[in-house]
Amino acid sequence: MSLSIDYKVEEPVVKEYTNGELTVIWKPQQCIHSGICLRGLPKVFNLKQRPWINMTAASSEDIVALVRDCPSKALSIKGVRFKEEDRSDQQVTLIPGGPIIVKGGATVHERKSTEVFHETVSFCRCKRSKNFPYCDGTHAQPKED
Ligand code: FES
């Protein structure tokens, strides 16, 4: 007797948006829904428009500056690697209804002997993340009863 299990491994979604000068890459699985993009450039990043990123609604310089601040790095610029910030410039930001974002470097002691360094890391405050203590964006979804 043989057993056959048919399963499909889903490839992560990667989308690209361009204005001819630069291309923004979006990896939705990586997004923690901090809303920094929506608040920072609402004419470019708007969930009510399709596509949700309108690359012609701001200058390339403004788009690059905003993408640089994406805490999860779900947004990036094709072919650009941002220089990491100076560690002495560490910032802690509380996202209303969302995570605590630490930028500028943080070493996390995940297990007794495991240390993981993150240049930017988002810690869950809602305690619903499936990747606790890290935020996975669950805070942005309605609570199940
Ligand atoms: S704060 Fe984002 S999943 Fe909890």
Backbone and ligand atoms as CSV (ligand in chain L), in Angstrom:
chain,resi,resn,atom,element,x,y,z
A,1,MET,N,N,0.841,-1.179,0.000
A,1,MET,CA,C,0.000,0.000,0.000
A,1,MET,C,C,0.886,1.242,0.000
A,2,SER,N,N,0.562,2.143,-0.850
A,2,SER,CA,C,1.344,3.377,-0.874
A,2,SER,C,C,0.441,4.553,-0.530
A,3,LEU,N,N,1.033,5.505,0.087
A,3,LEU,CA,C,0.298,6.696,0.493
A,3,LEU,C,C,0.858,7.882,-0.271
A,4,SER,N,N,-0.006,8.589,-0.894
A,4,SER,CA,C,0.428,9.767,-1.642
A,4,SER,C,C,-0.192,11.013,-1.023
A,5,ILE,N,N,0.637,11.921,-0.654
A,5,ILE,CA,C,0.151,13.184,-0.103
A,5,ILE,C,C,0.461,14.277,-1.115
A,6,ASP,N,N,-0.581,14.911,-1.538
A,6,ASP,CA,C,-0.429,15.968,-2.532
A,6,ASP,C,C,-0.512,17.318,-1.833
A,7,TYR,N,N,0.540,18.047,-1.857
A,7,TYR,CA,C,0.502,19.374,-1.254
A,7,TYR,C,C,1.228,20.358,-2.135
A,8,LYS,N,N,0.880,21.591,-1.950
A,8,LYS,CA,C,1.454,22.648,-2.769
A,8,LYS,C,C,2.137,23.660,-1.844
A,9,VAL,N,N,3.369,23.963,-2.124
A,9,VAL,CA,C,4.077,24.983,-1.363
A,9,VAL,C,C,3.832,26.318,-2.047
A,10,GLU,N,N,3.265,27.230,-1.287
A,10,GLU,CA,C,2.958,28.527,-1.880
A,10,GLU,C,C,4.185,29.421,-1.911
A,11,GLU,N,N,4.410,29.995,-3.056
A,11,GLU,CA,C,5.515,30.939,-3.207
A,11,GLU,C,C,5.107,32.271,-2.573
A,12,PRO,N,N,6.038,32.938,-1.890
A,12,PRO,CA,C,5.691,34.250,-1.341
A,12,PRO,C,C,5.362,35.234,-2.466
A,13,VAL,N,N,4.385,36.083,-2.202
A,13,VAL,CA,C,3.983,37.078,-3.191
A,13,VAL,C,C,4.981,38.232,-3.162
A,14,VAL,N,N,5.451,38.617,-4.312
A,14,VAL,CA,C,6.330,39.780,-4.442
A,14,VAL,C,C,5.771,40.620,-5.584
A,15,LYS,N,N,5.414,41.857,-5.280
A,15,LYS,CA,C,4.854,42.730,-6.314
A,15,LYS,C,C,5.770,43.918,-6.541
A,16,GLU,N,N,5.734,44.410,-7.775
A,16,GLU,CA,C,6.584,45.545,-8.138
A,16,GLU,C,C,5.736,46.671,-8.713
A,17,TYR,N,N,6.110,47.894,-8.348
A,17,TYR,CA,C,5.425,49.096,-8.827
A,17,TYR,C,C,6.499,50.073,-9.284
A,18,THR,N,N,6.344,50.622,-10.482
A,18,THR,CA,C,7.391,51.505,-10.986
A,18,THR,C,C,6.819,52.804,-11.545
A,19,ASN,N,N,7.654,53.827,-11.516
A,19,ASN,CA,C,7.313,55.083,-12.184
A,19,ASN,C,C,8.274,55.331,-13.345
A,20,GLY,N,N,9.004,54.303,-13.729
A,20,GLY,CA,C,9.966,54.404,-14.815
A,20,GLY,C,C,11.344,54.813,-14.338
A,21,GLU,N,N,11.393,55.435,-13.167
A,21,GLU,CA,C,12.661,55.892,-12.601
A,21,GLU,C,C,13.138,54.943,-11.498
A,22,LEU,N,N,12.194,54.504,-10.683
A,22,LEU,CA,C,12.525,53.550,-9.628
A,22,LEU,C,C,11.368,52.568,-9.458
A,23,THR,N,N,11.700,51.420,-8.872
A,23,THR,CA,C,10.705,50.366,-8.681
A,23,THR,C,C,10.624,50.019,-7.204
A,24,VAL,N,N,9.400,50.100,-6.665
A,24,VAL,CA,C,9.143,49.689,-5.288
A,24,VAL,C,C,8.738,48.220,-5.306
A,25,ILE,N,N,9.342,47.454,-4.413
A,25,ILE,CA,C,9.006,46.044,-4.256
A,25,ILE,C,C,8.194,45.907,-2.972
A,26,TRP,N,N,7.095,45.149,-3.043
A,26,TRP,CA,C,6.253,44.927,-1.868
A,26,TRP,C,C,6.122,43.435,-1.609
A,27,LYS,N,N,6.431,43.042,-0.380
A,27,LYS,CA,C,6.307,41.646,0.042
A,27,LYS,C,C,5.240,41.590,1.141
A,28,PRO,N,N,3.974,41.345,0.758
A,28,PRO,CA,C,2.876,41.440,1.727
A,28,PRO,C,C,3.027,40.528,2.939
A,29,GLN,N,N,3.631,39.367,2.797
A,29,GLN,CA,C,3.766,38.465,3.949
A,29,GLN,C,C,4.661,39.058,5.029
A,30,GLN,N,N,5.521,39.980,4.642
A,30,GLN,CA,C,6.474,40.567,5.573
A,30,GLN,C,C,5.891,41.781,6.306
A,31,CYS,N,N,4.779,42.302,5.795
A,31,CYS,CA,C,4.205,43.540,6.326
A,31,CYS,C,C,3.651,43.330,7.735
A,32,ILE,N,N,3.944,44.269,8.636
A,32,ILE,CA,C,3.408,44.198,10.004
A,32,ILE,C,C,2.301,45.222,10.213
A,33,HIS,N,N,1.884,45.893,9.152
A,33,HIS,CA,C,0.755,46.823,9.186
A,33,HIS,C,C,0.953,47.951,10.199
A,34,SER,N,N,2.137,48.530,10.191
A,34,SER,CA,C,2.399,49.674,11.061
A,34,SER,C,C,1.641,50.903,10.560
A,35,GLY,N,N,1.332,50.947,9.271
A,35,GLY,CA,C,0.611,52.076,8.696
A,35,GLY,C,C,1.489,53.267,8.388
A,36,ILE,N,N,2.800,53.117,8.544
A,36,ILE,CA,C,3.713,54.229,8.295
A,36,ILE,C,C,3.617,54.697,6.845
A,37,CYS,N,N,3.480,53.784,5.918
A,37,CYS,CA,C,3.376,54.159,4.501
A,37,CYS,C,C,2.053,54.887,4.229
A,38,LEU,N,N,0.958,54.382,4.806
A,38,LEU,CA,C,-0.369,54.976,4.560
A,38,LEU,C,C,-0.450,56.383,5.119
A,39,ARG,N,N,0.149,56.602,6.284
A,39,ARG,CA,C,0.123,57.937,6.896
A,39,ARG,C,C,1.163,58.866,6.276
A,40,GLY,N,N,2.294,58.300,5.878
A,40,GLY,CA,C,3.403,59.126,5.383
A,40,GLY,C,C,3.168,59.696,4.001
A,41,LEU,N,N,2.669,58.877,3.080
A,41,LEU,CA,C,2.386,59.333,1.721
A,41,LEU,C,C,1.027,58.755,1.301
A,42,PRO,N,N,-0.060,59.325,1.821
A,42,PRO,CA,C,-1.385,58.735,1.567
A,42,PRO,C,C,-1.833,58.771,0.106
A,43,LYS,N,N,-1.260,59.641,-0.707
A,43,LYS,CA,C,-1.629,59.644,-2.128
A,43,LYS,C,C,-0.914,58.535,-2.895
A,44,VAL,N,N,0.218,58.090,-2.359
A,44,VAL,CA,C,0.953,56.996,-3.008
A,44,VAL,C,C,0.461,55.655,-2.477
A,45,PHE,N,N,0.386,55.537,-1.149
A,45,PHE,CA,C,0.009,54.272,-0.512
A,45,PHE,C,C,-1.421,54.408,-0.007
A,46,ASN,N,N,-2.351,53.810,-0.730
A,46,ASN,CA,C,-3.776,53.974,-0.411
A,46,ASN,C,C,-4.480,52.645,-0.668
A,47,LEU,N,N,-5.013,52.063,0.388
A,47,LEU,CA,C,-5.650,50.746,0.267
A,47,LEU,C,C,-6.953,50.793,-0.517
A,48,LYS,N,N,-7.505,52.002,-0.751
A,48,LYS,CA,C,-8.773,52.113,-1.479
A,48,LYS,C,C,-8.571,52.245,-2.989
A,49,GLN,N,N,-7.331,52.380,-3.433
A,49,GLN,CA,C,-7.075,52.512,-4.868
A,49,GLN,C,C,-6.436,51.228,-5.402
A,50,ARG,N,N,-6.554,51.002,-6.687
A,50,ARG,CA,C,-5.912,49.863,-7.334
A,50,ARG,C,C,-5.101,50.365,-8.501
A,51,PRO,N,N,-3.822,50.005,-8.600
A,51,PRO,CA,C,-3.092,49.304,-7.553
A,51,PRO,C,C,-2.951,50.189,-6.313
A,52,TRP,N,N,-2.678,49.557,-5.175
A,52,TRP,CA,C,-2.670,50.323,-3.923
A,52,TRP,C,C,-1.469,51.241,-3.817
A,53,ILE,N,N,-0.447,51.033,-4.648
A,53,ILE,CA,C,0.706,51.945,-4.698
A,53,ILE,C,C,0.655,52.708,-6.021
A,54,ASN,N,N,0.517,54.033,-5.936
A,54,ASN,CA,C,0.499,54.899,-7.112
A,54,ASN,C,C,1.831,55.630,-7.158
A,55,MET,N,N,2.701,55.153,-8.021
A,55,MET,CA,C,4.064,55.668,-8.078
A,55,MET,C,C,4.154,57.069,-8.681
A,56,THR,N,N,3.067,57.572,-9.249
A,56,THR,CA,C,3.115,58.906,-9.856
A,56,THR,C,C,2.578,59.991,-8.919
A,57,ALA,N,N,2.193,59.624,-7.705
A,57,ALA,CA,C,1.564,60.594,-6.801
A,57,ALA,C,C,2.551,61.333,-5.901
A,58,ALA,N,N,3.841,61.061,-6.051
A,58,ALA,CA,C,4.865,61.779,-5.274
A,58,ALA,C,C,6.188,61.662,-6.030
A,59,SER,N,N,7.142,62.455,-5.593
A,59,SER,CA,C,8.456,62.405,-6.247
A,59,SER,C,C,9.182,61.117,-5.852
A,60,SER,N,N,10.117,60.708,-6.684
A,60,SER,CA,C,10.912,59.516,-6.369
A,60,SER,C,C,11.656,59.701,-5.056
A,61,GLU,N,N,12.140,60.924,-4.790
A,61,GLU,CA,C,12.868,61.189,-3.552
A,61,GLU,C,C,11.977,60.956,-2.332
A,62,ASP,N,N,10.731,61.431,-2.402
A,62,ASP,CA,C,9.810,61.241,-1.275
A,62,ASP,C,C,9.473,59.766,-1.075
A,63,ILE,N,N,9.309,59.039,-2.170
A,63,ILE,CA,C,8.994,57.611,-2.067
A,63,ILE,C,C,10.174,56.856,-1.457
A,64,VAL,N,N,11.383,57.170,-1.884
A,64,VAL,CA,C,12.570,56.507,-1.327
A,64,VAL,C,C,12.675,56.792,0.168
A,65,ALA,N,N,12.457,58.048,0.563
A,65,ALA,CA,C,12.565,58.412,1.980
A,65,ALA,C,C,11.554,57.642,2.820
A,66,LEU,N,N,10.351,57.452,2.290
A,66,LEU,CA,C,9.341,56.722,3.051
A,66,LEU,C,C,9.664,55.224,3.112
A,67,VAL,N,N,10.050,54.656,1.983
A,67,VAL,CA,C,10.356,53.216,1.951
A,67,VAL,C,C,11.514,52.901,2.901
A,68,ARG,N,N,12.453,53.811,3.003
A,68,ARG,CA,C,13.581,53.623,3.927
A,68,ARG,C,C,13.081,53.419,5.362
A,69,ASP,N,N,11.949,54.046,5.711
A,69,ASP,CA,C,11.422,53.965,7.078
A,69,ASP,C,C,10.495,52.774,7.312
A,70,CYS,N,N,10.232,51.972,6.304
A,70,CYS,CA,C,9.341,50.816,6.487
A,70,CYS,C,C,9.955,49.892,7.547
A,71,PRO,N,N,9.276,49.727,8.701
A,71,PRO,CA,C,9.897,48.985,9.804
A,71,PRO,C,C,10.073,47.497,9.546
A,72,SER,N,N,9.211,46.908,8.739
A,72,SER,CA,C,9.309,45.462,8.499
A,72,SER,C,C,10.156,45.147,7.277
A,73,LYS,N,N,10.473,46.171,6.488
A,73,LYS,CA,C,11.162,46.014,5.206
A,73,LYS,C,C,10.295,45.264,4.199
A,74,ALA,N,N,8.984,45.269,4.406
A,74,ALA,CA,C,8.076,44.705,3.398
A,74,ALA,C,C,8.130,45.550,2.130
A,75,LEU,N,N,8.434,46.831,2.289
A,75,LEU,CA,C,8.649,47.715,1.147
A,75,LEU,C,C,10.139,47.908,0.961
A,76,SER,N,N,10.578,47.837,-0.276
A,76,SER,CA,C,11.991,48.114,-0.566
A,76,SER,C,C,12.076,48.712,-1.967
A,77,ILE,N,N,13.251,49.198,-2.307
A,77,ILE,CA,C,13.483,49.758,-3.632
A,77,ILE,C,C,14.373,48.787,-4.392
A,78,LYS,N,N,13.951,48.422,-5.581
A,78,LYS,CA,C,14.702,47.466,-6.395
A,78,LYS,C,C,16.118,47.988,-6.645
A,79,GLY,N,N,17.080,47.176,-6.337
A,79,GLY,CA,C,18.475,47.525,-6.601
A,79,GLY,C,C,19.096,48.461,-5.584
A,80,VAL,N,N,18.363,48.808,-4.520
A,80,VAL,CA,C,18.891,49.738,-3.512
A,80,VAL,C,C,18.993,49.029,-2.176
A,81,ARG,N,N,20.142,49.127,-1.563
A,81,ARG,CA,C,20.295,48.615,-0.203
A,81,ARG,C,C,20.608,49.820,0.679
A,82,PHE,N,N,19.678,50.100,1.591
A,82,PHE,CA,C,19.869,51.263,2.450
A,82,PHE,C,C,20.972,50.990,3.456
A,83,LYS,N,N,21.781,52.015,3.687
A,83,LYS,CA,C,22.810,51.920,4.718
A,83,LYS,C,C,22.110,51.878,6.068
A,84,GLU,N,N,22.494,50.893,6.873
A,84,GLU,CA,C,21.845,50.778,8.182
A,84,GLU,C,C,22.191,51.978,9.047
A,85,GLU,N,N,21.267,52.299,9.904
A,85,GLU,CA,C,21.446,53.461,10.752
A,85,GLU,C,C,22.526,53.231,11.798
A,86,ASP,N,N,23.113,54.313,12.237
A,86,ASP,CA,C,24.100,54.271,13.311
A,86,ASP,C,C,23.420,53.783,14.589
A,87,ARG,N,N,24.028,52.813,15.263
A,87,ARG,CA,C,23.406,52.250,16.461
A,87,ARG,C,C,23.204,53.269,17.579
A,88,SER,N,N,24.043,54.320,17.597
A,88,SER,CA,C,23.863,55.323,18.632
A,88,SER,C,C,22.574,56.112,18.403
A,89,ASP,N,N,21.986,55.874,17.246
A,89,ASP,CA,C,20.773,56.572,16.871
A,89,ASP,C,C,19.552,55.673,17.067
A,90,GLN,N,N,19.594,54.811,18.072
A,90,GLN,CA,C,18.513,53.858,18.295
A,90,GLN,C,C,17.203,54.574,18.611
A,91,GLN,N,N,16.142,54.097,18.013
A,91,GLN,CA,C,14.824,54.697,18.216
A,91,GLN,C,C,13.834,53.622,18.616
A,92,VAL,N,N,12.957,53.952,19.546
A,92,VAL,CA,C,11.863,53.066,19.944
A,92,VAL,C,C,10.571,53.812,19.657
A,93,THR,N,N,9.702,53.191,18.873
A,93,THR,CA,C,8.448,53.822,18.480
A,93,THR,C,C,7.277,52.921,18.867
A,94,LEU,N,N,6.282,53.491,19.516
A,94,LEU,CA,C,5.059,52.759,19.842
A,94,LEU,C,C,4.046,53.060,18.746
A,95,ILE,N,N,3.592,52.038,18.052
A,95,ILE,CA,C,2.571,52.212,17.028
A,95,ILE,C,C,1.202,52.064,17.704
A,96,PRO,N,N,0.343,53.085,17.639
A,96,PRO,CA,C,-0.967,52.972,18.289
A,96,PRO,C,C,-1.717,51.716,17.823
A,97,GLY,N,N,-2.092,50.881,18.775
A,97,GLY,CA,C,-2.802,49.642,18.451
A,97,GLY,C,C,-1.935,48.593,17.802
A,98,GLY,N,N,-0.628,48.838,17.753
A,98,GLY,CA,C,0.281,47.921,17.068
A,98,GLY,C,C,1.531,47.665,17.874
A,99,PRO,N,N,2.609,47.341,17.181
A,99,PRO,CA,C,3.821,46.903,17.861
A,99,PRO,C,C,4.691,48.028,18.421
A,100,ILE,N,N,5.730,47.631,19.118
A,100,ILE,CA,C,6.832,48.504,19.493
A,100,ILE,C,C,7.916,48.244,18.451
A,101,ILE,N,N,8.365,49.298,17.800
A,101,ILE,CA,C,9.401,49.144,16.775
A,101,ILE,C,C,10.708,49.691,17.306
A,102,VAL,N,N,11.743,48.867,17.260
A,102,VAL,CA,C,13.080,49.291,17.673
A,102,VAL,C,C,13.930,49.378,16.421
A,103,LYS,N,N,14.445,50.562,16.145
A,103,LYS,CA,C,15.321,50.790,14.995
A,103,LYS,C,C,16.707,51.143,15.502
A,104,GLY,N,N,17.698,50.741,14.747
A,104,GLY,CA,C,19.069,51.092,15.117
A,104,GLY,C,C,19.780,49.970,15.834
A,105,GLY,N,N,19.181,48.801,15.882
A,105,GLY,CA,C,19.865,47.636,16.425
A,105,GLY,C,C,19.345,47.184,17.770
A,106,ALA,N,N,19.045,45.891,17.867
A,106,ALA,CA,C,18.616,45.296,19.134
A,106,ALA,C,C,19.023,43.829,19.128
A,107,THR,N,N,19.617,43.382,20.228
A,107,THR,CA,C,19.943,41.971,20.377
A,107,THR,C,C,18.862,41.337,21.234
A,108,VAL,N,N,18.234,40.301,20.704
A,108,VAL,CA,C,17.143,39.620,21.401
A,108,VAL,C,C,17.654,38.259,21.880
A,109,HIS,N,N,17.473,37.986,23.160
A,109,HIS,CA,C,17.835,36.687,23.732
A,109,HIS,C,C,16.607,35.805,23.592
A,110,GLU,N,N,16.571,35.001,22.516
A,110,GLU,CA,C,15.364,34.228,22.211
A,110,GLU,C,C,15.249,32.964,23.049
A,111,ARG,N,N,16.337,32.323,23.325
A,111,ARG,CA,C,16.348,31.127,24.161
A,111,ARG,C,C,17.510,31.309,25.133
A,112,LYS,N,N,17.725,30.342,25.972
A,112,LYS,CA,C,18.776,30.478,26.978
A,112,LYS,C,C,20.112,30.883,26.387
A,113,SER,N,N,20.460,30.297,25.240
A,113,SER,CA,C,21.780,30.600,24.694
A,113,SER,C,C,21.730,31.181,23.284
A,114,THR,N,N,20.562,31.572,22.838
A,114,THR,CA,C,20.460,32.093,21.485
A,114,THR,C,C,20.236,33.598,21.506
A,115,GLU,N,N,21.119,34.304,20.851
A,115,GLU,CA,C,20.968,35.749,20.698
A,115,GLU,C,C,20.805,36.045,19.223
A,116,VAL,N,N,19.854,36.865,18.900
A,116,VAL,CA,C,19.628,37.245,17.511
A,116,VAL,C,C,19.675,38.757,17.422
A,117,PHE,N,N,20.505,39.254,16.514
A,117,PHE,CA,C,20.597,40.690,16.321
A,117,PHE,C,C,19.658,41.117,15.192
A,118,HIS,N,N,18.903,42.159,15.424
A,118,HIS,CA,C,18.009,42.726,14.409
A,118,HIS,C,C,18.369,44.197,14.252
A,119,GLU,N,N,18.561,44.633,13.049
A,119,GLU,CA,C,18.781,46.065,12.824
A,119,GLU,C,C,17.495,46.836,13.120
A,120,THR,N,N,16.367,46.263,12.678
A,120,THR,CA,C,15.044,46.804,12.989
A,120,THR,C,C,14.172,45.639,13.417
A,121,VAL,N,N,13.440,45.813,14.512
A,121,VAL,CA,C,12.597,44.713,14.997
A,121,VAL,C,C,11.297,45.276,15.561
A,122,SER,N,N,10.211,44.528,15.351
A,122,SER,CA,C,8.888,44.942,15.835
A,122,SER,C,C,8.396,43.922,16.840
A,123,PHE,N,N,8.136,44.381,18.079
A,123,PHE,CA,C,7.653,43.490,19.131
A,123,PHE,C,C,6.146,43.634,19.283
A,124,CYS,N,N,5.493,42.492,19.371
A,124,CYS,CA,C,4.039,42.444,19.506
A,124,CYS,C,C,3.627,42.951,20.881
A,125,ARG,N,N,2.598,43.806,20.897
A,125,ARG,CA,C,2.015,44.262,22.166
A,125,ARG,C,C,0.616,43.699,22.369
A,126,CYS,N,N,-0.003,43.172,21.289
A,126,CYS,CA,C,-1.383,42.694,21.426
A,126,CYS,C,C,-1.438,41.242,21.900
A,127,LYS,N,N,-0.308,40.560,21.886
A,127,LYS,CA,C,-0.186,39.156,22.310
A,127,LYS,C,C,-0.990,38.194,21.443
A,128,ARG,N,N,-1.287,38.591,20.208
A,128,ARG,CA,C,-2.010,37.689,19.293
A,128,ARG,C,C,-1.102,37.195,18.164
A,129,SER,N,N,0.145,37.662,18.104
A,129,SER,CA,C,1.040,37.268,17.033
A,129,SER,C,C,1.322,35.767,17.077
A,130,LYS,N,N,1.335,35.147,15.905
A,130,LYS,CA,C,1.704,33.732,15.811
A,130,LYS,C,C,3.219,33.579,15.837
A,131,ASN,N,N,3.906,34.690,15.841
A,131,ASN,CA,C,5.369,34.677,15.884
A,131,ASN,C,C,5.846,35.473,17.093
A,132,PHE,N,N,5.078,35.392,18.190
A,132,PHE,CA,C,5.390,36.136,19.407
A,132,PHE,C,C,6.814,35.805,19.874
A,133,PRO,N,N,7.608,36.748,20.305
A,133,PRO,CA,C,7.290,38.128,20.677
A,133,PRO,C,C,7.337,39.118,19.521
A,134,TYR,N,N,7.499,38.607,18.298
A,134,TYR,CA,C,7.576,39.517,17.161
A,134,TYR,C,C,6.187,39.768,16.584
A,135,CYS,N,N,5.958,40.956,16.118
A,135,CYS,CA,C,4.689,41.315,15.491
A,135,CYS,C,C,4.598,40.653,14.119
A,136,ASP,N,N,3.460,40.072,13.804
A,136,ASP,CA,C,3.234,39.494,12.470
A,136,ASP,C,C,2.076,40.172,11.743
A,137,GLY,N,N,1.594,41.289,12.279
A,137,GLY,CA,C,0.511,42.021,11.628
A,137,GLY,C,C,-0.874,41.602,12.078
A,138,THR,N,N,-0.975,40.613,12.954
A,138,THR,CA,C,-2.286,40.146,13.418
A,138,THR,C,C,-3.069,41.253,14.108
A,139,HIS,N,N,-2.385,42.195,14.740
A,139,HIS,CA,C,-3.083,43.280,15.448
A,139,HIS,C,C,-4.031,44.054,14.535
A,140,ALA,N,N,-3.750,44.053,13.232
A,140,ALA,CA,C,-4.567,44.805,12.287
A,140,ALA,C,C,-5.823,44.041,11.870
A,141,GLN,N,N,-5.952,42.795,12.291
A,141,GLN,CA,C,-7.123,41.989,11.933
A,141,GLN,C,C,-8.136,42.033,13.074
A,142,PRO,N,N,-9.435,41.891,12.737
A,142,PRO,CA,C,-10.447,41.886,13.802
A,142,PRO,C,C,-10.223,40.717,14.753
A,143,LYS,N,N,-10.541,40.946,16.032
A,143,LYS,CA,C,-10.389,39.886,17.037
A,143,LYS,C,C,-11.465,38.834,16.858
A,144,GLU,N,N,-11.068,37.568,17.042
A,144,GLU,CA,C,-12.045,36.467,17.005
A,144,GLU,C,C,-12.557,36.263,18.419
A,145,ASP,N,N,-13.812,35.970,18.554
A,145,ASP,CA,C,-14.385,35.731,19.897
A,145,ASP,C,C,-14.385,34.266,20.248
L,1,FES,S1,S,1.220,44.006,17.823
L,1,FES,FE1,FE,1.287,43.212,15.855
L,1,FES,S2,S,0.619,41.180,16.048
L,1,FES,FE2,FE,0.573,41.966,18.044
